Amino acid sequence: MRDIDKFFHKLSLKASDEVQLLKELGPSYFSDEDLLILKGRCIERQRLSNRFSKANMWFGAATPFLLLAAIVLGLSGQIAVAATLLKTFPLAFVLFIAIALLIKREFDSIGQLELWINLIDEELSRRSHQHTKF
């Protein structure tokens, strides 16, 4: 789990500076090459965010099944296993919430990333049209 935290931190530091500059200055202050690199980083952050969000969604959806399994096992007489599952249910739910908050903190919202990707595309398209006029 530590390696994932380090990976998130490094990725966040790398991309946050450039994205912050993009937010402050706008895409017109970047070169074409920088915009393409920044767009690639935004797309990668978007993919990672989607991947982790989907995984956490499955985890969150599976959490209530712990409760259901505990009830079924308790009714079938396997009290020790049912008690263990009942104890893990709140922990799993809290873990689901914590992961969701971590994803929210580590990644910009998906809508925000899409906005930056669209702004970069518009700027590159505008530049392309300007170059073809001359």
C-alpha positions, 0 to 999 in steps of 0.5 A: 500500500505504501508504493501506491501512496508514493506513486499518487504523491509523485504523480500529483506533484508532477502534474499539479504544477503544470495544471496550476500554471494552466489554470492561472495563465491559460493555454495561450502561454504554452508552446504547442509541445508543452500543450500536447504533453500537458494534455497527455498528462491530463488524459492519464490523470483522467484514466487513473481517476476513472480506474480507481473510481471504478475499483472503489465503486465495486468495492463499495457495492460489495460491502453490503454483501458482507452484511448479507453474508453475515446474516445468512451465515448467522442463520445457518449456525456459523456464528463465529464467521457471521460475527467476523463478517459483521465486524468487517462490515463497518471497517469496509464501509469506512475504507470505501469512504476513505478511498473515495476521499483520497481519489477526490483529493489526489485527482482533479474532478473528471469534469475539470480535467475534461475542461482542460483537455478541451481548452488545450484542444481549442487552443491547438486548433486555433493555432493550427487555423492561424498557421494555415491562414499565412 
